[in-house]
């Protein structure tokens, strides 16, 4: 099942993102994430994350959200998780 994770960083939290990034990337390697990366503000600074997760079910997607080092470090002001139906996708 595909899920979209959309998370926005707390204001003035770039230091949390920078300190936690290596652990986050290592964590991501354990999951099938066909698309993912940082969201950028109008000045090109990282301000959130968007990840497409390909997991067995919602429970696994929620486990990802709960165990992601970014979330555990308190980086995000908001997180949304939505099941996604693929209609158009680059092959």
C-alpha positions in Angstrom: 0.0 0.0 0.0 1.2 3.5 -0.7 1.0 6.3 1.8 2.0 10.0 1.6 3.7 11.4 4.6 3.7 15.2 4.6 5.4 16.9 7.5 6.2 20.6 8.2 9.1 21.6 10.4 8.7 23.7 13.5 9.9 27.3 13.1 13.6 27.8 13.8 14.3 24.1 13.8 17.0 23.8 11.1 19.5 22.7 13.7 17.3 19.7 14.7 17.1 18.7 11.0 20.8 19.0 10.5 21.7 17.1 13.7 19.2 14.3 13.0 19.7 14.0 9.2 22.2 11.1 9.3 20.0 9.0 11.6 17.0 9.8 9.5 18.7 8.7 6.2 19.9 5.5 7.9 16.3 4.8 9.1 14.9 5.5 5.6 17.2 2.8 4.2 15.0 0.2 6.0 11.9 1.2 4.0 10.7 1.2 0.4 10.3 4.9 -0.3 9.9 5.4 -4.1 9.9 9.2 -3.7 10.9 11.4 -0.9 12.8 14.5 0.1 12.7 17.8 1.9 10.2 20.5 1.2 11.7 23.9 0.5 10.5 27.3 1.5 10.5 30.3 -0.9 14.2 30.9 -0.1 15.2 27.3 -0.8 15.6 26.3 2.8 14.4 22.9 4.0 11.1 23.4 5.9 9.5 19.9 5.9 9.4 16.5 4.4 7.3 14.6 1.8 7.7 10.8 1.5 5.9 8.2 -0.4 6.0 5.0 1.6 5.3 1.6 0.0 4.4 -0.6 3.1 2.1 -3.5 3.9 -0.6 -1.5 5.7 -1.5 1.6 7.7 0.0 0.1 10.9 3.5 -0.1 9.2 3.1 3.5 7.9 2.2 4.7 11.4 5.2 2.8 12.8 7.4 4.7 10.3 6.0 8.0 11.5 6.4 7.1 15.2 10.0 5.8 14.8 11.5 8.3 12.3 14.4 10.1 14.0 13.1 13.4 12.8 9.8 13.0 14.6 11.4 11.5 17.7 13.7 14.6 17.9 10.7 17.0 17.8 11.4 18.4 14.3 7.8 18.6 13.0 5.1 21.0 13.8 2.6 18.9 11.9 2.5 15.5 10.3 -0.2 14.0 8.0 -0.4 10.5 6.6 -2.7 9.6 3.8 -3.3 6.4 1.8 -2.4 7.1 -1.8 -3.8 5.6 -5.0 -1.3 5.6 -7.8 -2.8 6.8 -11.1 0.2 8.5 -12.8 3.7 7.4 -12.0 6.9 7.6 -13.9 8.0 4.1 -14.9 
